Amino acid sequence: MKPMIKRAWLATVLMTAIAGTAACGGNGENNAAPTASGGATQASSQGADKTGDSGEPLSIQMFAGLYNEVPDMNDAFWTEWQKRTNTKLNVEWVPSGDLDTKLDLLLASAQLPEVLAAPDFKRPTLINAIKGGAFWDLTPFLGDFSKYPNLKDNVPENAYKYRTIDGKIYSLPGSRSQIDPGIKIRKDWLDKLNIPVPTTLDEYADALVKITKGDPDGNGRADTLGLIGGGVIISDGDASFASAFGAMEPTYNDEGGLIYTNLNPGYTDAIAYFRKMYEMGALSKEFSVMKRTQAQDLFTTGRAASYTRSIWWDKEWEDLIKKNGQPDAKILNLTLKGPKAYAVNLTLGGTGSFLISKKVPEEKVWKLLDYFEKSASTEMTDLAYYGIEGVHHTAEGGQKVLTEQGVKEVNTTSKNAGVLATQKWGKVISASGDKAYNDAKIAEVQNFGEIGSIDPFAYLISDTWNDVWAKYQNEWKSMVTQAIVGQITMDQYKQFVDKINNLPEAKKAYKEFAENYKAMNP
């Protein structure tokens, strides 16, 4: 069930920000911000050189995720992006599979870049760094957002509400639509083996068993994998499947505490389902040691039947599978009904964050905010999705379609250097697909927004829980694997979960979560 959405919250934050600005000695407008020593200045975004205006390009040092090949920052796309924003980007692109590890090391070293693009705005190490003063509090800079209409109006609803820490805004939202991951299956293989499109979790598991035994690629070997995922299913699919068992529904203990999603009964039921799939042969035997890059390679080379990732990968991956000798490849995102809900996980929207290091001088903070304001415009968003007309895309049947150069230069990575304007189908449609393809893709997931579930712990924060989970998370992952492969019984797994849930410090954290949830959803 989605958390209640309250637009009134933003107005409250804006009023608080205005009051806080006035308290710093300003005039109540967006022109006063605390200095590193806690004072105030009158540096204004109007008084500073605006990015994209006349003057020398603004140099920006940034840490960001890499989801494709390392880009050439002098290619046509990045040259145009930097020209329009009047910037010179110096980006450390970190492969997505290594991003969390590199981020933790970076935060521990305190050698922060000017701008940090973090995939998870509530990662414990990041929260600790924020509370330790590593990043600028942007609340007084943003003020009432009158100087930043794009950052106010073009981001997902509640984007700032979910990323406040102690009532302050430290990060700007990344661009991500609420409808994002889909449980994919090879539709051409279903058709080839005369298997109906599954509509329930049980039908899905049965279909995967038939595919793995049916030699769909025709190579004469029983080497086709069923469901694959990167790392104990965790991160690639678990949230979607767990949603079907009610794991995203707020679940309280006897003391009124809100139980962490991965340790509530619904998630435990999802583990039991994975155990059943493993026994049947529907879940890859190597799931627990498979890296995301390996899983993606298995799927795009036509060796696996099902994988859960962002929907907009479908066209690119179909093309790759076809190049690998399977010309009829077709990917379908399933709508699977579970015991309590549908296997559809929704993001908060605007997942990810852009944070500005406290080492950046106050004057430059204004300039960086001007850059992000421009990046959130519809014009720059269009560039991020489609590139330059005639170079990166052509117009075909009312739809912009990427050229070969566009496919190479305009991709997930190219959307990771700025806020961008949110788009409902932004993680569904493919820039390399024509209008008919994208219309069909939207039709596949048209109702996801209504039937999907949001994990409340995607935005809830508890310092107490961060300490608890840091001690037990790795052991929990090991227990998940053991439960799925049958090394321990489900009762033993439940006993382990109960042990954590009954810790005094866990109960304290659950109370904090409950209070936080109530405050967020009055």
RODO-2510 file (C-alpha; in nm, 4 decimals, decimal comma):
residues 522
     n   res          X          Y          Z
     1     m     0,0000     0,0000     0,0000
     2     k     0,1380     0,3413    -0,0858
     3     p     0,2038     0,5845     0,1990
     4     m    -0,0408     0,8722     0,2228
     5     i     0,0682     1,1680     0,0148
     6     k     0,0344     1,5068     0,1741
     7     r     0,1149     1,8071    -0,0418
     8     a     0,0688     2,0311     0,2593
     9     w     0,4014     1,9014     0,3890
    10     l     0,6023     2,0913     0,1249
    11     a     0,4367     2,4159     0,2196
    12     t     0,5340     2,3527     0,5821
    13     v     0,8971     2,2883     0,4874
    14     l     0,9052     2,5999     0,2721
    15     m     0,7669     2,8142     0,5521
    16     t     1,0184     2,6601     0,7928
    17     a     1,2980     2,7313     0,5464
    18     i     1,1872     3,0944     0,5107
    19     a     1,1715     3,1355     0,8868
    20     g     1,5131     2,9736     0,9249
    21     t     1,6587     3,2054     0,6624
    22     a     1,5189     3,5093     0,8351
    23     a     1,6653     3,3871     1,1621
    24     c     2,0090     3,3856     0,9982
    25     g     1,9795     3,7609     0,9446
    26     g     1,8495     3,7598     0,5887
    27     n     1,5387     3,9284     0,4531
    28     g     1,3270     3,6158     0,4202
    29     e     1,4188     3,5611     0,0552
    30     n     1,6510     3,3080    -0,1031
    31     n     1,9681     3,5050    -0,0383
    32     a     2,0965     3,4030     0,3018
    33     a     2,2784     3,0850     0,3876
    34     p     2,4880     2,9746     0,6818
    35     t     2,8601     2,9882     0,6350
    36     a     3,0889     2,7086     0,7440
    37     s     3,1348     2,8887     1,0756
    38     g     2,7611     2,9224     1,1278
    39     g     2,7286     3,2875     1,0296
    40     a     2,5406     3,4306     0,7340
    41     t     2,6213     3,6077     0,4118
    42     q     2,4275     3,7910     0,1481
    43     a     2,5692     3,5879    -0,1426
    44     s     2,2848     3,5553    -0,3873
    45     s     2,2272     3,3282    -0,6816
    46     q     2,1393     3,6451    -0,8701
    47     g     2,4714     3,8021    -0,7813
    48     a     2,6775     3,4979    -0,8759
    49     d     2,7602     3,3914    -1,2322
    50     k     2,4780     3,1662    -1,3474
    51     t     2,5776     2,8445    -1,5187
    52     g     2,4904     2,8621    -1,8835
    53     d     2,5304     3,2404    -1,8878
    54     s     2,8360     3,4371    -1,9957
    55     g     3,1689     3,3738    -1,8285
    56     e     3,4063     3,0850    -1,7857
    57     p     3,2558     2,7353    -1,7633
    58     l     3,1849     2,6206    -1,4105
    59     s     3,4174     2,3345    -1,3190
    60     i     3,2368     2,0573    -1,1265
    61     q     3,4066     1,7608    -0,9639
    62     m     3,1540     1,4781    -0,9281
    63     f     3,1273     1,1157    -0,8115
    64     a     2,8536     0,9258    -0,9984
    65     g     2,7369     0,5791    -1,0988
    66     l     2,8353     0,4128    -1,4266
    67     y     2,5697     0,1929    -1,5910
    68     n     2,7140     0,1615    -1,9408
    69     e     3,0565     0,1917    -2,0994
    70     v     3,2769     0,4690    -1,9592
    71     p     3,1659     0,7793    -2,1524
    72     d     3,3911     1,0010    -2,3550
    73     m     3,3274     1,3407    -2,1975
    74     n     3,4304     1,5020    -2,5267
    75     d     3,1767     1,3157    -2,7401
    76     a     2,8846     1,4948    -2,9060
    77     f     2,6408     1,4408    -2,6184
    78     w     2,8623     1,5495    -2,3306
    79     t     3,0009     1,8384    -2,5333
    80     e     2,6461     1,9649    -2,5864
    81     w     2,5448     1,9050    -2,2230
    82     q     2,8441     2,1037    -2,0948
    83     k     2,7925     2,3758    -2,3552
    84     r     2,4290     2,4310    -2,2594
    85     t     2,5067     2,4363    -1,8876
    86     n     2,8353     2,6255    -1,9308
    87     t     3,0182     2,3676    -1,7231
    88     k     3,3266     2,1524    -1,7322
    89     l     3,2445     1,8178    -1,5704
    90     n     3,5165     1,6136    -1,4069
    91     v     3,3318     1,2930    -1,3188
    92     e     3,4613     0,9833    -1,1460
    93     w     3,2343     0,7211    -1,3020
    94     v     3,2022     0,4181    -1,0725
    95     p     3,0542     0,0892    -1,2071
    96     s     2,7116     0,0292    -1,0522
    97     g     2,8151    -0,3065    -0,9083
    98     d     3,0927    -0,1391    -0,7084
    99     l     2,9061     0,1805    -0,6267
   100     d     2,8031     0,1094    -0,2666
   101     t     3,1476    -0,0207    -0,1703
   102     k     3,3278     0,2736    -0,3325
   103     l     3,0818     0,5167    -0,1769
   104     d     3,1445     0,3800     0,1723
   105     l     3,5218     0,4026     0,1207
   106     l     3,4897     0,7570    -0,0096
   107     l     3,2810     0,8666     0,2886
   108     a     3,5258     0,7026     0,5290
   109     s     3,8214     0,8782     0,3669
   110     a     3,6554     1,2208     0,3925
   111     q     3,8134     1,3016     0,0536
   112     l     3,4827     1,4085    -0,0913
   113     p     3,4288     1,5496    -0,4404
   114     e     3,2356     1,8725    -0,4779
   115     v     2,9201     1,6843    -0,5779
   116     l     2,8255     1,3340    -0,4711
   117     a     2,5614     1,1474    -0,6717
   118     a     2,4441     0,8754    -0,4323
   119     p     2,2072     0,5977    -0,5447
   120     d     2,0479     0,5581    -0,1981
   121     f     1,9875     0,8805    -0,0068
   122     k     1,9361     0,6929     0,3222
   123     r     2,2380     0,4651     0,3157
   124     p     2,3600     0,4537     0,6799
   125     t     2,7149     0,5618     0,5978
   126     l     2,5778     0,8591     0,4054
   127     i     2,3388     0,9558     0,6847
   128     n     2,6277     0,9442     0,9323
   129     a     2,8367     1,1652     0,7053
   130     i     2,5521     1,4141     0,6715
   131     k     2,5017     1,4291     1,0472
   132     g     2,8773     1,4666     1,0861
   133     g     2,8686     1,7867     0,8829
   134     a     3,0169     1,6568     0,5571
   135     f     2,7540     1,8177     0,3325
   136     w     2,5802     2,1517     0,3037
   137     d     2,2339     2,1989     0,4499
   138     l     2,0561     2,3271     0,1377
   139     t     1,7362     2,4376     0,3135
   140     p     1,8267     2,8060     0,3513
   141     f     1,9805     2,8153     0,0043
   142     l     1,6626     2,6831    -0,1564
   143     g     1,4440     2,9050     0,0596
   144     d     1,0915     2,9180    -0,0798
   145     f     1,2161     2,7752    -0,4142
   146     s     1,1180     3,0986    -0,5910
   147     k     1,4625     3,1075    -0,7526
   148     y     1,4406     2,7368    -0,8401
   149     p     1,1053     2,6656    -1,0073
   150     n     1,2371     2,3563    -1,1868
   151     l     1,3702     2,2058    -0,8650
   152     k     1,0335     2,2737    -0,7071
   153     d     0,7889     2,1759    -0,9806
   154     n     0,9718     1,9229    -1,1997
   155     v     1,0666     1,6709    -0,9308
   156     p     0,8478     1,3879    -0,7945
   157     e     0,5866     1,4733    -0,5372
   158     n     0,7272     1,4529    -0,1835
   159     a     1,0837     1,4239    -0,3147
   160     y     1,2109     1,6638    -0,0493
   161     k     0,9839     1,5313     0,2228
   162     y     1,1385     1,1859     0,1991
   163     r     1,4972     1,3069     0,2023
   164     t     1,4828     1,5463     0,4974
   165     i     1,7083     1,4710     0,7933
   166     d     1,6203     1,6411     1,1204
   167     g     1,3885     1,8648     0,9186
   168     k     1,6613     1,9819     0,6807
   169     i     1,7209     1,9227     0,3090
   170     y     2,0715     1,8006     0,2311
   171     s     2,0208     1,6511    -0,1135
   172     l     1,8515     1,7126    -0,4444
   173     p     1,6530     1,4237    -0,5956
   174     g     1,7730     1,2191    -0,8872
   175     s     1,5390     1,1484    -1,1768
   176     r     1,3478     0,8251    -1,1420
   177     s     0,9853     0,7481    -1,2116
   178     q     0,7751     0,5556    -0,9623
   179     i     0,7143     0,2724    -1,2092
   180     d     1,0566     0,1187    -1,2528
   181     p     1,1422    -0,2513    -1,2010
   182     g     0,9583    -0,5292    -1,3796
   183     i     0,9746    -0,9084    -1,3497
   184     k     1,0830    -0,9965    -1,7027
   185     i     1,0287    -1,3192    -1,8898
   186     r     1,1179    -1,4326    -2,2400
   187     k     0,7800    -1,4113    -2,4130
   188     d     0,9170    -1,5759    -2,7283
   189     w     1,0147    -1,8799    -2,5222
   190     l     0,6697    -1,9018    -2,3662
   191     d     0,5200    -1,9001    -2,7158
   192     k     0,7676    -2,1532    -2,8517
   193     l     0,6905    -2,3991    -2,5719
   194     n     0,3144    -2,3261    -2,5719
   195     i     0,3227    -2,1990    -2,2142
   196     p     0,0496    -1,9496    -2,1210
   197     v     0,1642    -1,6130    -1,9855
   198     p     0,1746    -1,6610    -1,6064
   199     t    -0,0577    -1,4446    -1,3979
   200     t     0,0211    -1,5808    -1,0496
   201     l     0,3406    -1,6602    -0,8638
   202     d     0,2693    -2,0337    -0,8789
   203     e     0,2086    -2,0203    -1,2548
   204     y     0,5313    -1,8219    -1,2902
   205     a     0,7383    -2,0850    -1,1072
   206     d     0,5809    -2,3652    -1,3126
   207     a     0,6501    -2,1775    -1,6372
   208     l     1,0181    -2,1346    -1,5470
   209     v     1,0557    -2,5063    -1,4751
   210     k     0,9073    -2,5891    -1,8153
   211     i     1,1404    -2,3415    -1,9860
   212     t     1,4531    -2,4752    -1,8140
   213     k     1,3606    -2,8273    -1,9243
   214     g     1,2321    -2,7362    -2,2695
   215     d     1,5550    -2,6349    -2,4497
   216     p     1,4038    -2,3034    -2,5736
   217     d     1,7271    -2,1926    -2,7421
   218     g     1,7441    -2,5189    -2,9372
   219     n     2,1082    -2,5970    -2,8585
   220     g     2,0273    -2,9510    -2,7486
   221     r     2,1433    -2,8940    -2,3914
   222     a     1,9487    -2,8420    -2,0697
   223     d     2,1454    -2,5289    -1,9833
   224     t     1,8773    -2,2598    -1,9735
   225     l     1,8430    -2,0834    -1,6377
   226     g     1,5140    -1,9736    -1,4834
   227     l     1,5117    -1,6725    -1,2492
   228     i     1,8456    -1,5000    -1,1963
   229     g     1,9433    -1,2101    -0,9738
   230     g     2,2427    -1,0226    -0,8452
   231     g     2,3375    -1,1379    -0,4960
   232     v     2,1011    -1,3523    -0,2878
   233     i     1,8175    -1,2116    -0,4983
   234     i     1,8735    -0,9062    -0,2769
   235     s     1,8673    -0,5894    -0,4916
   236     d     1,7421    -0,7623    -0,8048
   237     g     1,3850    -0,8687    -0,7563
   238     d     1,3339    -0,9367    -0,3895
   239     a     1,1241    -0,6227    -0,3353
   240     s     0,8928    -0,7075    -0,6249
   241     f     0,8341    -1,0642    -0,5077
   242     a     0,8104    -0,9622    -0,1409
   243     s     0,5403    -0,7115    -0,2329
   244     a     0,3180    -1,0019    -0,3380
   245     f     0,3372    -1,1417     0,0162
   246     g     0,2435    -0,8136     0,1832
   247     a     0,5961    -0,7345     0,2983
   248     m     0,5581    -0,3671     0,2017
   249     e     0,2495    -0,3268     0,4180
   250     p     0,3436    -0,1550     0,7475
   251     t     0,3698    -0,4380     1,0023
   252     y     0,3782    -0,3684     1,3768
   253     n     0,4958    -0,5750     1,6718
   254     d     0,3006    -0,6160     1,9961
   255     e     0,4544    -0,2993     2,1349
   256     g     0,3479    -0,0829     1,8413
   257     g     0,6886    -0,0777     1,6790
   258     l     0,7169    -0,0852     1,2987
   259     i     0,9082    -0,4011     1,1983
   260     y     1,1799    -0,3652     0,9363
   261     t     1,0619    -0,4958     0,5976
   262     n     1,3225    -0,7696     0,5564
   263     l     1,2342    -0,9099     0,8966
   264     n     0,8546    -0,9041     0,8825
   265     p     0,6347    -1,2116     0,8208
   266     g     0,5586    -1,1152     0,4604
   267     y     0,9239    -1,1102     0,3670
   268     t     0,9753    -1,4439     0,5409
   269     d     0,6954    -1,5848     0,3234
   270     a     0,8835    -1,4546     0,0186
   271     i     1,1955    -1,6434     0,1333
   272     a     0,9840    -1,9606     0,1595
   273     y     0,8670    -1,9000    -0,1977
   274     f     1,2267    -1,8661    -0,3211
   275     r     1,3072    -2,1897    -0,1365
   276     k     1,0283    -2,3636    -0,3249
   277     m     1,1530    -2,2204    -0,6558
   278     y     1,5042    -2,3424    -0,5802
   279     e     1,3782    -2,6938    -0,5068
   280     m     1,1808    -2,6930    -0,8333
   281     g     1,4753    -2,5726    -1,0395
   282     a     1,3052    -2,2429    -1,1264
   283     l     1,5673    -2,0370    -0,9399
   284     s     1,9271    -2,0426    -1,0616
   285     k     2,1550    -2,2545    -0,8431
   286     e     2,4180    -1,9788    -0,8557
   287     f     2,1857    -1,7006    -0,7407
   288     s     2,3722    -1,6319    -0,4147
   289     v     2,7136    -1,5707    -0,5731
   290     m     2,5987    -1,4028    -0,8928
   291     k     2,7004    -1,0406    -0,9405
   292     r     2,4660    -0,7984    -1,1133
   293     t     2,6990    -0,7700    -1,4131
   294     q     2,7006    -1,1502    -1,4466
   295     a     2,3217    -1,1702    -1,4216
   296     q     2,2788    -0,9057    -1,6871
   297     d     2,5245    -1,0849    -1,9144
   298     l     2,3385    -1,4156    -1,8730
   299     f     2,0108    -1,2528    -1,9648
   300     t     2,1357    -1,0487    -2,2609
   301     t     2,3182    -1,3465    -2,4117
   302     g     1,9989    -1,5534    -2,4074
   303     r     2,0901    -1,7983    -2,1326
   304     a     1,8247    -1,7069    -1,8743
   305     a     1,4457    -1,6865    -1,8835
   306     s     1,3695    -1,4251    -1,6172
   307     y     1,5321    -1,1291    -1,4484
   308     t     1,4034    -0,8246    -1,2580
   309     r     1,5416    -0,4821    -1,3534
   310     s     1,4200    -0,1470    -1,4847
   311     i     1,1650    -0,1837    -1,7631
   312     w     1,3383     0,0571    -1,9996
   313     w     1,6216    -0,1920    -2,0545
   314     d     1,3899    -0,4187    -2,2569
   315     k     1,4530    -0,2835    -2,6073
   316     e     1,8292    -0,2638    -2,5653
   317     w     1,8395    -0,6138    -2,4179
   318     e     1,6147    -0,7587    -2,6874
   319     d     1,8532    -0,6189    -2,9473
   320     l     2,1517    -0,7737    -2,7674
   321     i     1,9823    -1,1139    -2,7430
   322     k     1,9005    -1,1000    -3,1141
   323     k     2,2653    -1,0241    -3,1924
   324     n     2,3550    -1,3311    -2,9885
   325     g     2,1698    -1,5627    -3,2258
   326     q     1,8097    -1,5502    -3,1015
   327     p     1,6350    -1,3293    -3,3602
   328     d     1,2832    -1,3722    -3,2172
   329     a     1,3694    -1,2483    -2,8679
   330     k     1,0857    -1,0639    -2,6946
   331     i     1,0792    -0,9509    -2,3317
   332     l     0,7557    -0,9215    -2,1369
   333     n     0,7091    -0,7671    -1,7905
   334     l     0,4672    -0,9770    -1,5898
   335     t     0,1763    -0,8812    -1,3660
   336     l     0,1811    -1,1570    -1,1058
   337     k    -0,0731    -1,1899    -0,8274
   338     g     0,0468    -1,3197    -0,4934
   339     p    -0,1278    -1,4253    -0,1731
   340     k    -0,1735    -1,0671    -0,0493
   341     a    -0,0892    -0,8289    -0,3331
   342     y     0,0770    -0,8040    -0,6724
   343     a     0,4468    -0,8625    -0,7320
   344     v     0,5015    -0,4987    -0,8269
   345     n     0,7417    -0,2747    -0,6389
   346     l     0,7199     0,1013    -0,6842
   347     t     1,0020     0,3423    -0,6091
   348     l     0,9510     0,6640    -0,4173
   349     g     1,0253     0,8547    -0,7346
   350     g     1,3364     1,0644    -0,7535
   351     t     1,5478     0,7878    -0,6058
   352     g     1,9075     0,8887    -0,5584
   353     s     2,0558     1,2153    -0,4399
   354     f     2,2936     1,4941    -0,5321
   355     l     2,4800     1,6297    -0,2313
   356     i     2,7266     1,9181    -0,2119
   357     s     3,0376     1,8763    -0,0002
   358     k     3,0830     2,1216     0,2860
   359     k     3,4337     2,1800     0,1485
   360     v     3,2748     2,3725    -0,1405
   361     p     3,2824     2,7494    -0,0771
   362     e     2,9439     2,9054    -0,0154
   363     e     2,9663     3,1170    -0,3294
   364     k     3,0073     2,8066    -0,5420
   365     v     2,7110     2,6333    -0,3747
   366     w     2,4865     2,8939    -0,5348
   367     k     2,6433     2,8243    -0,8746
   368     l     2,6017     2,4485    -0,8326
   369     l     2,2359     2,4975    -0,7450
   370     d     2,1963     2,7050    -1,0604
   371     y     2,3450     2,4132    -1,2547
   372     f     2,1015     2,1662    -1,0990
   373     e     1,8120     2,4052    -1,1602
   374     k     1,9018     2,4107    -1,5284
   375     s     1,9442     2,0316    -1,5357
   376     a     1,5870     1,9958    -1,4067
   377     s     1,4440     2,1888    -1,7024
   378     t     1,2415     2,0095    -1,9674
   379     e     1,4966     2,1143    -2,2301
   380     m     1,7932     1,9542    -2,0538
   381     t     1,5862     1,6499    -1,9643
   382     d     1,4980     1,6051    -2,3295
   383     l     1,8675     1,6251    -2,4141
   384     a     1,9476     1,3641    -2,1481
   385     y     1,6908     1,1231    -2,2921
   386     y     1,7347     1,1808    -2,6663
   387     g     2,0475     1,3849    -2,7328
   388     i     2,0826     1,6143    -3,0333
   389     e     1,8320     1,5930    -3,3187
   390     g     1,9928     1,4605    -3,6345
   391     v     2,2916     1,3291    -3,4407
   392     h     2,1517     1,1176    -3,1612
   393     h     1,7898     1,0806    -3,2695
   394     t     1,5505     1,1137    -3,5589
   395     a     1,1749     1,1687    -3,5542
   396     e     0,9824     0,8625    -3,6669
   397     g     0,6037     0,8451    -3,6437
   398     g     0,5777     1,1043    -3,3717
   399     q     0,8468     0,9390    -3,1607
   400     k     1,2097     1,0356    -3,1167
   401     v     1,4207     0,7291    -3,1924
   402     l     1,7891     0,7040    -3,1106
   403     t     2,0394     0,6557    -3,3895
   404     e     2,3334     0,4175    -3,3558
   405     q     2,5404     0,7034    -3,2185
   406     g     2,2543     0,7919    -2,9841
   407     v     2,2391     0,4401    -2,8414
   408     k     2,6108     0,4606    -2,7684
   409     e     2,6186     0,8076    -2,6139
   410     v     2,2694     0,8611    -2,4667
   411     n     2,1935     0,6033    -2,1996
   412     t     2,1443     0,5468    -1,8271
   413     t     2,4812     0,6984    -1,7453
   414     s     2,4041     1,0150    -1,9415
   415     k     2,1059     1,0752    -1,7133
   416     n     2,3170     1,0637    -1,3995
   417     a     2,4845     1,4043    -1,3945
   418     g     2,1839     1,6193    -1,3098
   419     v     1,8452     1,6249    -1,1413
   420     l     1,6310     1,6099    -1,4590
   421     a     1,2545     1,6585    -1,4756
   422     t     1,0568     1,3563    -1,3633
   423     q     0,8597     1,1624    -1,6247
   424     k     0,5866     0,9089    -1,5446
   425     w     0,7092     0,6595    -1,8033
   426     g     1,0743     0,7601    -1,7834
   427     k     1,1879     0,4144    -1,6660
   428     v     0,9484     0,2328    -1,8995
   429     i     0,9921     0,3653    -2,2505
   430     s     1,3040     0,3124    -2,4577
   431     a     1,4681     0,5945    -2,6483
   432     s     1,5742     0,3383    -2,9094
   433     g     1,2209     0,2042    -2,9537
   434     d     0,9662     0,3460    -3,1965
   435     k     0,6250     0,4747    -3,0890
   436     a     0,4513     0,1413    -3,1424
   437     y     0,7093    -0,0353    -2,9292
   438     n     0,6848     0,2146    -2,6451
   439     d     0,3049     0,2283    -2,6543
   440     a     0,3002    -0,1502    -2,6167
   441     k     0,5530    -0,1323    -2,3332
   442     i     0,3425     0,1237    -2,1474
   443     a     0,0366    -0,0976    -2,1961
   444     e     0,2229    -0,3855    -2,0270
   445     v     0,2582    -0,1886    -1,7048
   446     q    -0,0277     0,0600    -1,7347
   447     n    -0,1760    -0,0377    -1,3978
   448     f     0,1475    -0,0761    -1,2005
   449     g     0,0977     0,2609    -1,0320
   450     e    -0,2360     0,1448    -0,8901
   451     i    -0,1466    -0,2120    -0,7892
   452     g     0,2145    -0,1682    -0,6820
   453     s     0,3566    -0,1292    -0,3318
   454     i     0,6095     0,1117    -0,1824
   455     d     0,8442     0,0022     0,0918
   456     p     0,8044     0,2515     0,3801
   457     f     1,1631     0,1801     0,4803
   458     a     1,2738     0,3399     0,1567
   459     y     1,2402     0,6691     0,3439
   460     l     1,2223     0,5937     0,7186
   461     i     1,5370     0,6586     0,9201
   462     s     1,6532     0,5373     1,2618
   463     d     2,0071     0,5815     1,3910
   464     t     1,9446     0,3021     1,6380
   465     w     1,8507     0,0650     1,3577
   466     n     2,1561     0,1563     1,1528
   467     d     2,3730     0,0268     1,4369
   468     v     2,1648    -0,2903     1,4786
   469     w     2,1516    -0,3741     1,1083
   470     a     2,5224    -0,3112     1,0635
   471     k     2,5843    -0,5964     1,3088
   472     y     2,3365    -0,8448     1,1672
   473     q     2,2863    -0,7694     0,7967
   474     n     2,5602    -0,9969     0,6639
   475     e     2,4557    -1,2805     0,8929
   476     w     2,0967    -1,2294     0,7808
   477     k     2,1987    -1,2549     0,4147
   478     s     2,3812    -1,5786     0,4920
   479     m     2,0733    -1,7161     0,6671
   480     v     1,8568    -1,6193     0,3677
   481     t     2,0839    -1,8154     0,1370
   482     q     2,0901    -2,1156     0,3702
   483     a     1,7120    -2,1115     0,3996
   484     i     1,6598    -2,0942     0,0238
   485     v     1,9041    -2,3746    -0,0606
   486     g     1,7795    -2,5966     0,2219
   487     q     2,0824    -2,5898     0,4497
   488     i     1,8573    -2,4789     0,7339
   489     t     1,4830    -2,5184     0,7851
   490     m     1,2385    -2,2320     0,7583
   491     d     1,1775    -2,2683     1,1309
   492     q     1,5465    -2,2095     1,1943
   493     y     1,5355    -1,9032     0,9721
   494     k     1,2310    -1,7717     1,1604
   495     q     1,4070    -1,8268     1,4919
   496     f     1,6960    -1,6137     1,3680
   497     v     1,4576    -1,3379     1,2583
   498     d     1,2779    -1,3524     1,5939
   499     k     1,6122    -1,3180     1,7723
   500     i     1,6842    -0,9898     1,5949
   501     n     1,3291    -0,8576     1,6283
   502     n     1,3345    -0,9207     2,0056
   503     l     1,6598    -0,7408     2,0721
   504     p     1,5960    -0,4415     2,3028
   505     e     1,7809    -0,2133     2,0619
   506     a     1,5741    -0,3461     1,7680
   507     k     1,2516    -0,2808     1,9581
   508     k     1,3740     0,0703     2,0329
   509     a     1,4459     0,1242     1,6619
   510     y     1,1033    -0,0106     1,5662
   511     k     0,9443     0,2441     1,8015
   512     e     1,1447     0,5172     1,6280
   513     f     1,0332     0,3887     1,2883
   514     a     0,6689     0,3924     1,4007
   515     e     0,6963     0,7517     1,5214
   516     n     0,8739     0,8540     1,2015
   517     y     0,6111     0,6838     0,9864
   518     k     0,3272     0,8520     1,1737
   519     a     0,4925     1,1916     1,1352
   520     m     0,5432     1,1307     0,7627
   521     n     0,1891     1,0026     0,7105
   522     p    -0,0399     1,1896     0,9534
***
